[in-house]
Amino acid sequence: KKKTTLLLTYTFNSMLRLSFFPVIWKLFIIILIPKPGKPPNVPTSYRPIILLPTLGKLFEKVVLKKLRPITETQKIISNAQFGFRAKHSTIQQVHRLVDTISSTFMEKNIAQEYSSMWRKPSIGSGTLICFIKSNNSFLCPYTY
């Protein structure tokens, strides 16, 4: 167990240092689960489930665990960002979006609302540079 932990630590640190995410960890398998009571010959009758490699998911969790406190204390992530944030659900974002659209149309103030949109993060003193560079490798297209 200790050797495995040391090997994973070395591997993950190397990935961050080299800004590299292994292509093999981006491979995925799509499993189609039939929805109950739906005709099997209709594509929408299936629920897709994507299976990702375990080591890639573990790396994501480790990075997220390290990034979350930094991004929260330094207020790097905009309040408009809901993904990968504790106590921020998709449903909350949908409600927020609907409220914003409704009030904007009622006030007919669309140009002002567009200019206040969050467009890019403020990285600050470079604390997250290794994560950002690794993110480029990570976000290259997944394959199946």
Secondary structure, 3 states (H helix, E strand, C coil): CHHHHHHHHHHHHHHHHHCCCCHHHHECEEEEEECCCCCCCCHHHEEEEEECCHHHHHHHHHHHHHHHHHHHHCCCCCCCCCCCCCCCCHHHHHHHHHHHHHHHHHHCCHHHHHHCCCCCCCCCCCCCHHHHHHHHHHHCCCEC
